[in-house]
Amino acid sequence: PNGPVPLQAGIQAKEIQQAIKRFPEAMKAAMDQLIEDAKKLQEEAKSKVQEPESRIILPGR
């Protein structure tokens, strides 16, 4: 997918200058977390073995 990525992060600051200074670090941490979460989801999707659903009824099962 292309386009903007919505990121959100809290910044601990008492003044706007302090928040502006800490903004890049907060966004990098949020992006790193987003990437890590996406990788975990990919691994989970790969690990799920999808067996075709059979409509055959076997006696005794």
C-alpha distance matrix in Angstrom:
0.0 3.7 6.8 9.3 9.6 12.7 15.4 18.9 22.0 25.7 27.9 31.6 33.5 36.7 36.0 33.2 33.7 33.4 30.1 28.7 29.9 28.2 24.9 23.2 24.4 23.2 19.7 19.7 21.1 18.5 15.6 17.6 18.2 14.5 13.9 17.1 16.3 13.1 15.3 18.0 16.1 15.1 18.8 20.0 18.1 19.6 23.0 23.4 25.5 25.1 28.5 28.9 30.8 34.3 36.4 39.6 42.1 44.1 47.5 48.0 44.4
3.7 0.0 3.8 7.0 8.6 12.1 14.8 18.4 21.5 25.1 26.9 30.7 32.2 35.3 34.3 31.2 31.6 31.6 28.4 26.7 28.0 26.7 23.2 21.5 23.2 22.3 18.6 18.8 20.8 18.4 15.4 17.9 19.0 15.5 15.1 18.7 18.3 15.4 17.7 20.6 19.0 18.2 21.8 23.3 21.6 23.0 26.4 27.0 29.2 28.8 32.2 32.6 34.5 38.0 40.1 43.3 45.7 47.8 51.2 51.7 48.1
6.8 3.8 0.0 3.8 6.6 9.7 12.6 16.1 19.3 22.7 24.4 28.2 29.5 32.4 31.2 28.0 28.6 28.8 25.6 23.8 25.4 24.3 20.7 19.3 21.5 20.4 16.6 17.5 19.7 17.1 14.6 17.7 18.6 15.3 15.7 19.3 18.9 16.6 19.3 22.0 20.5 20.4 23.9 25.1 23.8 25.6 28.7 29.3 31.7 31.4 34.8 35.3 37.0 40.5 42.4 45.8 48.1 50.2 53.5 53.9 50.3
9.3 7.0 3.8 0.0 3.8 6.4 9.1 12.6 15.7 19.1 20.7 24.5 25.8 28.6 27.6 24.4 25.2 25.3 21.9 20.4 22.1 20.9 17.2 16.2 18.4 17.0 13.3 14.8 16.8 14.1 12.1 15.6 16.4 13.4 14.4 18.0 17.6 16.0 18.9 21.3 20.2 20.6 24.1 25.1 24.3 26.3 29.2 29.8 32.6 32.5 36.1 36.8 38.3 41.9 43.9 47.2 49.3 51.4 54.5 54.7 51.0
9.6 8.6 6.6 3.8 0.0 3.8 6.2 9.8 12.9 16.5 18.5 22.3 24.0 27.1 26.5 23.8 24.6 24.2 20.7 19.7 21.2 19.4 15.9 14.9 16.4 14.6 11.1 12.4 13.9 10.8 9.0 12.5 12.8 9.7 11.2 14.6 14.0 12.8 15.9 18.1 17.1 18.0 21.2 22.1 21.7 23.9 26.5 27.2 30.2 30.4 34.0 35.1 36.5 40.2 42.2 45.5 47.4 49.3 52.4 52.3 48.6
12.7 12.1 9.7 6.4 3.8 0.0 3.8 6.8 10.4 13.7 16.1 19.8 21.7 24.6 24.3 21.7 23.0 22.4 18.8 18.3 20.2 18.1 14.7 14.6 15.9 13.4 10.4 12.7 13.4 9.9 9.5 13.1 12.6 10.0 12.6 15.4 14.2 13.9 17.3 18.8 17.9 19.4 22.5 22.9 22.8 25.4 27.6 28.1 31.3 31.5 35.1 36.2 37.3 41.0 42.9 46.2 47.9 49.8 52.7 52.5 48.8
15.4 14.8 12.6 9.1 6.2 3.8 0.0 3.8 6.8 10.4 12.7 16.4 18.5 21.7 21.6 19.3 20.5 19.5 15.9 15.8 17.3 14.9 11.6 11.7 12.5 9.8 7.1 9.6 9.9 6.5 7.0 10.5 10.0 8.4 11.3 13.7 13.1 13.6 16.7 18.0 17.8 19.6 22.2 22.8 23.4 25.8 27.7 28.5 31.9 32.5 36.2 37.6 38.8 42.5 44.6 47.7 49.2 51.0 53.8 53.3 49.6
18.9 18.4 16.1 12.6 9.8 6.8 3.8 0.0 3.8 7.0 9.8 13.4 15.6 18.7 19.0 17.1 18.7 17.5 13.8 14.5 16.2 13.4 10.6 11.8 12.1 8.7 7.4 10.5 10.0 6.8 9.1 12.0 10.8 10.2 13.6 15.2 14.4 15.8 18.8 19.5 19.5 21.9 24.1 24.4 25.3 27.9 29.4 30.2 33.7 34.4 38.0 39.6 40.5 44.3 46.2 49.3 50.6 52.3 54.9 54.3 50.5
22.0 21.5 19.3 15.7 12.9 10.4 6.8 3.8 0.0 3.7 6.5 9.9 12.5 15.9 16.6 15.3 16.7 14.8 11.4 12.7 13.9 10.7 8.7 10.4 9.8 6.1 6.6 9.5 8.2 6.2 9.5 11.6 10.6 11.3 14.5 15.5 15.2 17.3 19.8 20.3 21.0 23.4 25.2 25.6 27.0 29.4 30.6 31.6 35.3 36.3 39.9 41.8 42.7 46.5 48.5 51.5 52.6 54.2 56.7 55.8 52.1
25.7 25.1 22.7 19.1 16.5 13.7 10.4 7.0 3.7 0.0 3.8 6.6 9.5 12.7 14.0 13.3 15.0 12.8 9.7 12.1 13.2 10.0 9.1 11.7 10.8 7.3 9.2 12.1 10.5 9.4 13.0 14.6 13.4 14.7 17.9 18.5 18.2 20.6 23.0 23.2 24.0 26.6 28.2 28.4 30.0 32.5 33.4 34.4 38.1 39.2 42.8 44.7 45.5 49.3 51.2 54.2 55.1 56.6 59.0 58.0 54.2
27.9 26.9 24.4 20.7 18.5 16.1 12.7 9.8 6.5 3.8 0.0 3.8 6.1 9.6 10.7 10.3 11.7 9.1 6.3 9.2 10.0 6.9 7.0 10.2 9.4 6.7 9.5 12.2 11.1 11.2 14.4 15.9 15.5 17.1 19.9 20.5 20.9 23.2 25.3 25.7 26.9 29.3 30.7 31.3 33.0 35.2 36.2 37.4 41.1 42.4 46.0 48.0 48.9 52.7 54.7 57.7 58.7 60.1 62.5 61.4 57.7
31.6 30.7 28.2 24.5 22.3 19.8 16.4 13.4 9.9 6.6 3.8 0.0 3.8 7.1 9.4 10.3 11.6 8.5 7.1 10.7 10.9 8.3 9.8 12.9 11.6 9.7 13.0 15.1 13.8 14.3 17.7 18.7 18.2 20.2 22.9 23.2 23.6 26.2 28.1 28.2 29.6 32.1 33.3 33.8 35.7 37.9 38.6 40.0 43.7 45.1 48.7 50.8 51.6 55.3 57.4 60.3 61.1 62.4 64.6 63.4 59.7
33.5 32.2 29.5 25.8 24.0 21.7 18.5 15.6 12.5 9.5 6.1 3.8 0.0 3.8 5.7 7.2 8.4 5.6 5.2 9.0 9.4 8.1 10.0 13.5 12.9 11.7 14.7 17.0 16.3 17.0 20.1 21.3 21.3 23.1 25.7 26.2 26.8 29.2 31.1 31.6 32.9 35.2 36.6 37.2 39.0 41.1 42.0 43.4 47.1 48.4 52.0 54.0 54.9 58.7 60.7 63.6 64.5 65.9 68.2 67.0 63.3
36.7 35.3 32.4 28.6 27.1 24.6 21.7 18.7 15.9 12.7 9.6 7.1 3.8 0.0 3.8 7.0 8.6 6.8 7.6 11.0 11.7 11.4 13.2 16.7 16.4 15.4 18.2 20.6 20.1 20.7 23.7 25.1 25.0 26.7 29.4 30.0 30.4 32.8 34.8 35.2 36.4 38.9 40.2 40.7 42.5 44.8 45.6 46.9 50.6 51.8 55.4 57.4 58.2 61.9 63.8 66.8 67.6 69.1 71.3 70.1 66.4
36.0 34.3 31.2 27.6 26.5 24.3 21.6 19.0 16.6 14.0 10.7 9.4 5.7 3.8 0.0 3.8 5.5 5.3 6.4 8.8 10.1 10.9 12.3 15.8 16.3 15.7 18.0 20.6 20.7 21.2 23.9 25.6 25.9 27.3 29.8 30.9 31.4 33.4 35.6 36.3 37.4 39.6 41.2 41.9 43.5 45.7 46.8 48.1 51.8 52.9 56.5 58.4 59.3 63.0 64.9 68.0 69.0 70.6 72.9 71.9 68.2
33.2 31.2 28.0 24.4 23.8 21.7 19.3 17.1 15.3 13.3 10.3 10.3 7.2 7.0 3.8 0.0 3.8 5.4 5.0 6.1 8.5 9.8 10.2 13.7 15.0 14.3 16.0 18.8 19.5 19.7 22.0 24.1 24.6 25.6 28.1 29.5 30.1 31.7 34.0 35.0 35.9 37.9 39.8 40.6 41.9 44.1 45.5 46.7 50.3 51.3 55.0 56.6 57.6 61.4 63.3 66.4 67.6 69.3 71.8 70.9 67.2
33.7 31.6 28.6 25.2 24.6 23.0 20.5 18.7 16.7 15.0 11.7 11.6 8.4 8.6 5.5 3.8 0.0 3.8 5.4 5.1 6.2 8.7 9.9 12.6 14.0 14.3 16.0 18.2 19.3 20.2 22.1 23.9 25.0 26.1 28.2 29.7 30.7 32.3 34.2 35.5 36.7 38.4 40.2 41.3 42.7 44.6 46.0 47.5 51.1 52.2 56.0 57.7 58.9 62.7 64.8 67.9 69.2 70.7 73.3 72.4 68.7
33.4 31.6 28.8 25.3 24.2 22.4 19.5 17.5 14.8 12.8 9.1 8.5 5.6 6.8 5.3 5.4 3.8 0.0 3.8 5.5 5.1 6.3 8.6 11.4 11.8 12.1 14.5 16.5 17.0 18.2 20.4 21.8 22.7 24.3 26.4 27.5 28.6 30.5 32.2 33.3 34.7 36.6 38.1 39.1 40.8 42.6 43.8 45.5 49.1 50.4 54.1 56.1 57.3 61.0 63.2 66.1 67.3 68.7 71.2 70.2 66.5
30.1 28.4 25.6 21.9 20.7 18.8 15.9 13.8 11.4 9.7 6.3 7.1 5.2 7.6 6.4 5.0 5.4 3.8 0.0 3.8 5.4 5.1 5.9 9.5 10.2 9.5 11.7 14.2 14.7 15.2 17.6 19.4 20.0 21.3 23.6 24.9 25.7 27.5 29.5 30.6 31.7 33.7 35.4 36.3 37.7 39.7 41.1 42.5 46.1 47.3 51.0 52.8 53.9 57.7 59.8 62.8 64.0 65.5 68.1 67.1 63.4
28.7 26.7 23.8 20.4 19.7 18.3 15.8 14.5 12.7 12.1 9.2 10.7 9.0 11.0 8.8 6.1 5.1 5.5 3.8 0.0 3.8 5.5 5.1 7.9 9.9 10.1 11.2 13.6 15.0 15.6 17.2 19.3 20.5 21.4 23.4 25.1 26.2 27.5 29.5 31.0 32.0 33.6 35.5 36.7 37.9 39.8 41.4 42.9 46.4 47.5 51.3 53.0 54.3 58.1 60.2 63.3 64.7 66.3 68.9 68.2 64.4
29.9 28.0 25.4 22.1 21.2 20.2 17.3 16.2 13.9 13.2 10.0 10.9 9.4 11.7 10.1 8.5 6.2 5.1 5.4 3.8 0.0 3.8 5.7 7.2 8.3 9.7 11.4 12.8 14.2 15.7 17.2 18.6 20.2 21.6 23.2 24.6 26.2 27.6 29.2 30.7 32.2 33.6 35.2 36.7 38.1 39.7 41.2 43.0 46.5 47.9 51.6 53.5 55.0 58.8 61.1 64.0 65.4 66.8 69.5 68.6 64.9
28.2 26.7 24.3 20.9 19.4 18.1 14.9 13.4 10.7 10.0 6.9 8.3 8.1 11.4 10.9 9.8 8.7 6.3 5.1 5.5 3.8 0.0 3.8 5.8 5.5 6.3 8.8 10.3 10.9 12.5 14.5 15.7 16.9 18.6 20.3 21.5 22.9 24.6 26.2 27.5 29.0 30.7 32.1 33.4 35.1 36.7 38.0 39.8 43.3 44.8 48.5 50.5 51.9 55.7 58.0 60.9 62.2 63.5 66.1 65.1 61.4
24.9 23.2 20.7 17.2 15.9 14.7 11.6 10.6 8.7 9.1 7.0 9.8 10.0 13.2 12.3 10.2 9.9 8.6 5.9 5.1 5.7 3.8 0.0 3.9 5.5 5.2 6.2 8.6 10.0 10.6 12.2 14.2 15.4 16.4 18.3 20.0 21.1 22.5 24.4 25.9 27.0 28.6 30.4 31.7 33.0 34.7 36.3 37.9 41.4 42.6 46.4 48.2 49.6 53.3 55.6 58.6 60.0 61.5 64.2 63.4 59.6
23.2 21.5 19.3 16.2 14.9 14.6 11.7 11.8 10.4 11.7 10.2 12.9 13.5 16.7 15.8 13.7 12.6 11.4 9.5 7.9 7.2 5.8 3.9 0.0 3.8 5.5 5.2 6.1 8.6 9.9 10.4 12.1 14.2 15.2 16.3 18.2 19.9 20.9 22.4 24.3 25.7 26.8 28.6 30.3 31.5 32.9 34.6 36.5 39.9 41.2 45.0 46.8 48.5 52.2 54.6 57.5 59.1 60.5 63.3 62.6 58.9
24.4 23.2 21.5 18.4 16.4 15.9 12.5 12.1 9.8 10.8 9.4 11.6 12.9 16.4 16.3 15.0 14.0 11.8 10.2 9.9 8.3 5.5 5.5 3.8 0.0 3.8 5.5 5.1 6.2 8.7 9.9 10.5 12.4 14.3 15.4 16.5 18.4 20.0 21.2 22.7 24.5 25.8 27.2 28.8 30.4 31.7 33.1 35.2 38.6 40.2 43.9 46.1 47.7 51.4 53.9 56.7 58.1 59.3 62.0 61.1 57.4
23.2 22.3 20.4 17.0 14.6 13.4 9.8 8.7 6.1 7.3 6.7 9.7 11.7 15.4 15.7 14.3 14.3 12.1 9.5 10.1 9.7 6.3 5.2 5.5 3.8 0.0 3.8 5.5 5.2 6.2 8.7 9.9 10.7 12.4 14.4 15.4 16.6 18.5 20.1 21.3 22.7 24.5 26.0 27.2 28.8 30.5 31.8 33.5 37.1 38.5 42.2 44.3 45.6 49.4 51.7 54.6 55.9 57.2 59.8 58.9 55.2
19.7 18.6 16.6 13.3 11.1 10.4 7.1 7.4 6.6 9.2 9.5 13.0 14.7 18.2 18.0 16.0 16.0 14.5 11.7 11.2 11.4 8.8 6.2 5.2 5.5 3.8 0.0 3.8 5.4 5.0 6.1 8.5 9.8 10.4 12.2 14.1 15.2 16.4 18.3 19.9 21.0 22.5 24.4 25.7 26.9 28.6 30.3 31.9 35.3 36.5 40.3 42.1 43.6 47.4 49.7 52.7 54.2 55.6 58.4 57.7 53.9
19.7 18.8 17.5 14.8 12.4 12.7 9.6 10.5 9.5 12.1 12.2 15.1 17.0 20.6 20.6 18.8 18.2 16.5 14.2 13.6 12.8 10.3 8.6 6.1 5.1 5.5 3.8 0.0 3.8 5.4 5.1 6.0 8.6 9.8 10.5 12.2 14.1 15.2 16.5 18.4 20.0 21.0 22.6 24.4 25.7 27.0 28.6 30.6 34.0 35.5 39.2 41.3 43.0 46.7 49.3 52.1 53.6 54.9 57.7 57.0 53.2
21.1 20.8 19.7 16.8 13.9 13.4 9.9 10.0 8.2 10.5 11.1 13.8 16.3 20.1 20.7 19.5 19.3 17.0 14.7 15.0 14.2 10.9 10.0 8.6 6.2 5.2 5.4 3.8 0.0 3.8 5.5 5.1 6.2 8.6 10.0 10.6 12.3 14.3 15.4 16.6 18.5 20.1 21.2 22.7 24.5 25.9 27.1 29.1 32.6 34.2 37.9 40.2 41.8 45.5 48.0 50.7 52.0 53.2 55.8 54.9 51.2
18.5 18.4 17.1 14.1 10.8 9.9 6.5 6.8 6.2 9.4 11.2 14.3 17.0 20.7 21.2 19.7 20.2 18.2 15.2 15.6 15.7 12.5 10.6 9.9 8.7 6.2 5.0 5.4 3.8 0.0 3.8 5.5 5.1 6.2 8.7 9.9 10.6 12.3 14.3 15.4 16.6 18.5 20.1 21.2 22.6 24.5 25.9 27.4 31.0 32.3 36.0 38.0 39.4 43.2 45.5 48.4 49.8 51.1 53.8 53.0 49.2
15.6 15.4 14.6 12.1 9.0 9.5 7.0 9.1 9.5 13.0 14.4 17.7 20.1 23.7 23.9 22.0 22.1 20.4 17.6 17.2 17.2 14.5 12.2 10.4 9.9 8.7 6.1 5.1 5.5 3.8 0.0 3.8 5.4 5.0 6.2 8.6 9.8 10.5 12.3 14.3 15.3 16.5 18.5 20.0 21.1 22.6 24.4 26.1 29.5 30.8 34.5 36.4 38.1 41.8 44.3 47.2 48.8 50.1 53.0 52.4 48.6
17.6 17.9 17.7 15.6 12.5 13.1 10.5 12.0 11.6 14.6 15.9 18.7 21.3 25.1 25.6 24.1 23.9 21.8 19.4 19.3 18.6 15.7 14.2 12.1 10.5 9.9 8.5 6.0 5.1 5.5 3.8 0.0 3.8 5.4 5.2 6.2 8.6 9.9 10.6 12.4 14.4 15.4 16.7 18.5 20.1 21.2 22.7 24.8 28.2 29.9 33.6 35.8 37.7 41.3 44.0 46.7 48.2 49.2 52.0 51.2 47.5
18.2 19.0 18.6 16.4 12.8 12.6 10.0 10.8 10.6 13.4 15.5 18.2 21.3 25.0 25.9 24.6 25.0 22.7 20.0 20.5 20.2 16.9 15.4 14.2 12.4 10.7 9.8 8.6 6.2 5.1 5.4 3.8 0.0 3.8 5.5 5.1 6.1 8.6 9.9 10.6 12.4 14.3 15.4 16.5 18.4 20.1 21.1 22.9 26.5 28.1 31.8 34.1 35.6 39.3 41.9 44.6 45.9 47.0 49.6 48.7 45.0
14.5 15.5 15.3 13.4 9.7 10.0 8.4 10.2 11.3 14.7 17.1 20.2 23.1 26.7 27.3 25.6 26.1 24.3 21.3 21.4 21.6 18.6 16.4 15.2 14.3 12.4 10.4 9.8 8.6 6.2 5.0 5.4 3.8 0.0 3.8 5.5 5.2 6.2 8.7 10.0 10.6 12.4 14.4 15.4 16.6 18.5 20.1 21.5 25.0 26.2 30.0 32.0 33.5 37.2 39.7 42.5 44.0 45.3 48.1 47.5 43.7
13.9 15.1 15.7 14.4 11.2 12.6 11.3 13.6 14.5 17.9 19.9 22.9 25.7 29.4 29.8 28.1 28.2 26.4 23.6 23.4 23.2 20.3 18.3 16.3 15.4 14.4 12.2 10.5 10.0 8.7 6.2 5.2 5.5 3.8 0.0 3.8 5.4 5.1 6.2 8.7 9.9 10.5 12.4 14.3 15.3 16.6 18.4 20.3 23.6 25.1 28.8 30.9 32.8 36.5 39.2 41.9 43.5 44.7 47.7 47.1 43.4
17.1 18.7 19.3 18.0 14.6 15.4 13.7 15.2 15.5 18.5 20.5 23.2 26.2 30.0 30.9 29.5 29.7 27.5 24.9 25.1 24.6 21.5 20.0 18.2 16.5 15.4 14.1 12.2 10.6 9.9 8.6 6.2 5.1 5.5 3.8 0.0 3.8 5.5 5.2 6.3 8.7 9.9 10.7 12.4 14.4 15.5 16.6 18.8 22.2 24.1 27.8 30.2 32.1 35.7 38.5 40.9 42.4 43.3 46.1 45.2 41.5
16.3 18.3 18.9 17.6 14.0 14.2 13.1 14.4 15.2 18.2 20.9 23.6 26.8 30.4 31.4 30.1 30.7 28.6 25.7 26.2 26.2 22.9 21.1 19.9 18.4 16.6 15.2 14.1 12.3 10.6 9.8 8.6 6.1 5.2 5.4 3.8 0.0 3.8 5.4 5.1 6.3 8.7 10.0 10.6 12.4 14.3 15.4 16.9 20.5 22.0 25.7 28.0 29.6 33.2 35.9 38.5 39.8 40.9 43.6 42.8 39.1
13.1 15.4 16.6 16.0 12.8 13.9 13.6 15.8 17.3 20.6 23.2 26.2 29.2 32.8 33.4 31.7 32.3 30.5 27.5 27.5 27.6 24.6 22.5 20.9 20.0 18.5 16.4 15.2 14.3 12.3 10.5 9.9 8.6 6.2 5.1 5.5 3.8 0.0 3.8 5.4 5.1 6.2 8.7 9.9 10.6 12.4 14.3 15.7 19.1 20.3 24.0 26.1 27.8 31.5 34.2 36.9 38.5 39.8 42.7 42.2 38.5
15.3 17.7 19.3 18.9 15.9 17.3 16.7 18.8 19.8 23.0 25.3 28.1 31.1 34.8 35.6 34.0 34.2 32.2 29.5 29.5 29.2 26.2 24.4 22.4 21.2 20.1 18.3 16.5 15.4 14.3 12.3 10.6 9.9 8.7 6.2 5.2 5.4 3.8 0.0 3.8 5.4 5.1 6.2 8.6 9.9 10.6 12.3 14.5 17.7 19.5 23.2 25.6 27.7 31.3 34.2 36.6 38.3 39.2 42.2 41.6 37.9
18.0 20.6 22.0 21.3 18.1 18.8 18.0 19.5 20.3 23.2 25.7 28.2 31.6 35.2 36.3 35.0 35.5 33.3 30.6 31.0 30.7 27.5 25.9 24.3 22.7 21.3 19.9 18.4 16.6 15.4 14.3 12.4 10.6 10.0 8.7 6.3 5.1 5.4 3.8 0.0 3.8 5.4 5.1 6.2 8.6 9.9 10.6 12.6 16.1 18.1 21.7 24.4 26.2 29.7 32.6 34.9 36.3 37.1 39.8 39.0 35.3
16.1 19.0 20.5 20.2 17.1 17.9 17.8 19.5 21.0 24.0 26.9 29.6 32.9 36.4 37.4 35.9 36.7 34.7 31.7 32.0 32.2 29.0 27.0 25.7 24.5 22.7 21.0 20.0 18.5 16.6 15.3 14.4 12.4 10.6 9.9 8.7 6.3 5.1 5.4 3.8 0.0 3.8 5.4 5.1 6.1 8.6 9.9 10.9 14.4 15.8 19.5 21.8 23.4 27.1 29.8 32.3 33.8 34.9 37.8 37.2 33.5
15.1 18.2 20.4 20.6 18.0 19.4 19.6 21.9 23.4 26.6 29.3 32.1 35.2 38.9 39.6 37.9 38.4 36.6 33.7 33.6 33.6 30.7 28.6 26.8 25.8 24.5 22.5 21.0 20.1 18.5 16.5 15.4 14.3 12.4 10.5 9.9 8.7 6.2 5.1 5.4 3.8 0.0 3.8 5.4 5.1 6.2 8.6 10.2 13.2 14.6 18.4 20.6 22.8 26.3 29.3 31.7 33.5 34.6 37.6 37.3 33.6
18.8 21.8 23.9 24.1 21.2 22.5 22.2 24.1 25.2 28.2 30.7 33.3 36.6 40.2 41.2 39.8 40.2 38.1 35.4 35.5 35.2 32.1 30.4 28.6 27.2 26.0 24.4 22.6 21.2 20.1 18.5 16.7 15.4 14.4 12.4 10.7 10.0 8.7 6.2 5.1 5.4 3.8 0.0 3.8 5.4 5.1 6.1 8.8 11.8 14.1 17.6 20.4 22.7 26.0 29.2 31.3 32.9 33.5 36.4 35.8 32.2
20.0 23.3 25.1 25.1 22.1 22.9 22.8 24.4 25.6 28.4 31.3 33.8 37.2 40.7 41.9 40.6 41.3 39.1 36.3 36.7 36.7 33.4 31.7 30.3 28.8 27.2 25.7 24.4 22.7 21.2 20.0 18.5 16.5 15.4 14.3 12.4 10.6 9.9 8.6 6.2 5.1 5.4 3.8 0.0 3.8 5.5 5.2 6.4 10.0 12.1 15.7 18.5 20.2 23.7 26.7 28.8 30.2 30.9 33.7 33.0 29.3
18.1 21.6 23.8 24.3 21.7 22.8 23.4 25.3 27.0 30.0 33.0 35.7 39.0 42.5 43.5 41.9 42.7 40.8 37.7 37.9 38.1 35.1 33.0 31.5 30.4 28.8 26.9 25.7 24.5 22.6 21.1 20.1 18.4 16.6 15.3 14.4 12.4 10.6 9.9 8.6 6.1 5.1 5.4 3.8 0.0 3.8 5.5 5.5 8.6 9.8 13.5 15.9 17.9 21.4 24.4 26.7 28.5 29.5 32.6 32.2 28.6
19.6 23.0 25.6 26.3 23.9 25.4 25.8 27.9 29.4 32.5 35.2 37.9 41.1 44.8 45.7 44.1 44.6 42.6 39.7 39.8 39.7 36.7 34.7 32.9 31.7 30.5 28.6 27.0 25.9 24.5 22.6 21.2 20.1 18.5 16.6 15.5 14.3 12.4 10.6 9.9 8.6 6.2 5.1 5.5 3.8 0.0 3.8 5.6 7.6 9.6 13.1 15.7 18.3 21.6 24.9 26.9 28.7 29.4 32.6 32.3 28.8
23.0 26.4 28.7 29.2 26.5 27.6 27.7 29.4 30.6 33.4 36.2 38.6 42.0 45.6 46.8 45.5 46.0 43.8 41.1 41.4 41.2 38.0 36.3 34.6 33.1 31.8 30.3 28.6 27.1 25.9 24.4 22.7 21.1 20.1 18.4 16.6 15.4 14.3 12.3 10.6 9.9 8.6 6.1 5.2 5.5 3.8 0.0 3.8 6.1 9.2 12.3 15.6 17.8 20.9 24.3 25.9 27.4 27.8 30.7 30.0 26.5
23.4 27.0 29.3 29.8 27.2 28.1 28.5 30.2 31.6 34.4 37.4 40.0 43.4 46.9 48.1 46.7 47.5 45.5 42.5 42.9 43.0 39.8 37.9 36.5 35.2 33.5 31.9 30.6 29.1 27.4 26.1 24.8 22.9 21.5 20.3 18.8 16.9 15.7 14.5 12.6 10.9 10.2 8.8 6.4 5.5 5.6 3.8 0.0 3.8 6.1 9.4 12.5 14.4 17.6 20.8 22.7 24.1 24.8 27.7 27.2 23.6
25.5 29.2 31.7 32.6 30.2 31.3 31.9 33.7 35.3 38.1 41.1 43.7 47.1 50.6 51.8 50.3 51.1 49.1 46.1 46.4 46.5 43.3 41.4 39.9 38.6 37.1 35.3 34.0 32.6 31.0 29.5 28.2 26.5 25.0 23.6 22.2 20.5 19.1 17.7 16.1 14.4 13.2 11.8 10.0 8.6 7.6 6.1 3.8 0.0 3.8 6.3 9.7 12.0 14.9 18.4 19.9 21.5 22.0 25.1 24.8 21.4
25.1 28.8 31.4 32.5 30.4 31.5 32.5 34.4 36.3 39.2 42.4 45.1 48.4 51.8 52.9 51.3 52.2 50.4 47.3 47.5 47.9 44.8 42.6 41.2 40.2 38.5 36.5 35.5 34.2 32.3 30.8 29.9 28.1 26.2 25.1 24.1 22.0 20.3 19.5 18.1 15.8 14.6 14.1 12.1 9.8 9.6 9.2 6.1 3.8 0.0 3.8 6.4 8.8 12.0 15.3 17.3 19.2 20.2 23.5 23.7 20.3
28.5 32.2 34.8 36.1 34.0 35.1 36.2 38.0 39.9 42.8 46.0 48.7 52.0 55.4 56.5 55.0 56.0 54.1 51.0 51.3 51.6 48.5 46.4 45.0 43.9 42.2 40.3 39.2 37.9 36.0 34.5 33.6 31.8 30.0 28.8 27.8 25.7 24.0 23.2 21.7 19.5 18.4 17.6 15.7 13.5 13.1 12.3 9.4 6.3 3.8 0.0 3.8 6.2 8.8 12.3 13.8 15.9 16.7 20.1 20.5 17.2
28.9 32.6 35.3 36.8 35.1 36.2 37.6 39.6 41.8 44.7 48.0 50.8 54.0 57.4 58.4 56.6 57.7 56.1 52.8 53.0 53.5 50.5 48.2 46.8 46.1 44.3 42.1 41.3 40.2 38.0 36.4 35.8 34.1 32.0 30.9 30.2 28.0 26.1 25.6 24.4 21.8 20.6 20.4 18.5 15.9 15.7 15.6 12.5 9.7 6.4 3.8 0.0 3.8 6.2 9.6 11.6 14.2 15.6 19.3 20.4 17.3
30.8 34.5 37.0 38.3 36.5 37.3 38.8 40.5 42.7 45.5 48.9 51.6 54.9 58.2 59.3 57.6 58.9 57.3 53.9 54.3 55.0 51.9 49.6 48.5 47.7 45.6 43.6 43.0 41.8 39.4 38.1 37.7 35.6 33.5 32.8 32.1 29.6 27.8 27.7 26.2 23.4 22.8 22.7 20.2 17.9 18.3 17.8 14.4 12.0 8.8 6.2 3.8 0.0 3.8 6.6 9.1 11.4 13.4 16.9 18.1 15.0
34.3 38.0 40.5 41.9 40.2 41.0 42.5 44.3 46.5 49.3 52.7 55.3 58.7 61.9 63.0 61.4 62.7 61.0 57.7 58.1 58.8 55.7 53.3 52.2 51.4 49.4 47.4 46.7 45.5 43.2 41.8 41.3 39.3 37.2 36.5 35.7 33.2 31.5 31.3 29.7 27.1 26.3 26.0 23.7 21.4 21.6 20.9 17.6 14.9 12.0 8.8 6.2 3.8 0.0 3.8 5.5 8.2 10.3 14.0 15.7 13.1
36.4 40.1 42.4 43.9 42.2 42.9 44.6 46.2 48.5 51.2 54.7 57.4 60.7 63.8 64.9 63.3 64.8 63.2 59.8 60.2 61.1 58.0 55.6 54.6 53.9 51.7 49.7 49.3 48.0 45.5 44.3 44.0 41.9 39.7 39.2 38.5 35.9 34.2 34.2 32.6 29.8 29.3 29.2 26.7 24.4 24.9 24.3 20.8 18.4 15.3 12.3 9.6 6.6 3.8 0.0 3.8 6.4 9.5 12.8 15.1 12.9
39.6 43.3 45.8 47.2 45.5 46.2 47.7 49.3 51.5 54.2 57.7 60.3 63.6 66.8 68.0 66.4 67.9 66.1 62.8 63.3 64.0 60.9 58.6 57.5 56.7 54.6 52.7 52.1 50.7 48.4 47.2 46.7 44.6 42.5 41.9 40.9 38.5 36.9 36.6 34.9 32.3 31.7 31.3 28.8 26.7 26.9 25.9 22.7 19.9 17.3 13.8 11.6 9.1 5.5 3.8 0.0 3.8 6.4 9.8 12.5 11.0
42.1 45.7 48.1 49.3 47.4 47.9 49.2 50.6 52.6 55.1 58.7 61.1 64.5 67.6 69.0 67.6 69.2 67.3 64.0 64.7 65.4 62.2 60.0 59.1 58.1 55.9 54.2 53.6 52.0 49.8 48.8 48.2 45.9 44.0 43.5 42.4 39.8 38.5 38.3 36.3 33.8 33.5 32.9 30.2 28.5 28.7 27.4 24.1 21.5 19.2 15.9 14.2 11.4 8.2 6.4 3.8 0.0 3.8 6.5 9.2 8.0
44.1 47.8 50.2 51.4 49.3 49.8 51.0 52.3 54.2 56.6 60.1 62.4 65.9 69.1 70.6 69.3 70.7 68.7 65.5 66.3 66.8 63.5 61.5 60.5 59.3 57.2 55.6 54.9 53.2 51.1 50.1 49.2 47.0 45.3 44.7 43.3 40.9 39.8 39.2 37.1 34.9 34.6 33.5 30.9 29.5 29.4 27.8 24.8 22.0 20.2 16.7 15.6 13.4 10.3 9.5 6.4 3.8 0.0 3.8 6.4 6.0
47.5 51.2 53.5 54.5 52.4 52.7 53.8 54.9 56.7 59.0 62.5 64.6 68.2 71.3 72.9 71.8 73.3 71.2 68.1 68.9 69.5 66.1 64.2 63.3 62.0 59.8 58.4 57.7 55.8 53.8 53.0 52.0 49.6 48.1 47.7 46.1 43.6 42.7 42.2 39.8 37.8 37.6 36.4 33.7 32.6 32.6 30.7 27.7 25.1 23.5 20.1 19.3 16.9 14.0 12.8 9.8 6.5 3.8 0.0 3.8 5.6
48.0 51.7 53.9 54.7 52.3 52.5 53.3 54.3 55.8 58.0 61.4 63.4 67.0 70.1 71.9 70.9 72.4 70.2 67.1 68.2 68.6 65.1 63.4 62.6 61.1 58.9 57.7 57.0 54.9 53.0 52.4 51.2 48.7 47.5 47.1 45.2 42.8 42.2 41.6 39.0 37.2 37.3 35.8 33.0 32.2 32.3 30.0 27.2 24.8 23.7 20.5 20.4 18.1 15.7 15.1 12.5 9.2 6.4 3.8 0.0 3.8
44.4 48.1 50.3 51.0 48.6 48.8 49.6 50.5 52.1 54.2 57.7 59.7 63.3 66.4 68.2 67.2 68.7 66.5 63.4 64.4 64.9 61.4 59.6 58.9 57.4 55.2 53.9 53.2 51.2 49.2 48.6 47.5 45.0 43.7 43.4 41.5 39.1 38.5 37.9 35.3 33.5 33.6 32.2 29.3 28.6 28.8 26.5 23.6 21.4 20.3 17.2 17.3 15.0 13.1 12.9 11.0 8.0 6.0 5.6 3.8 0.0
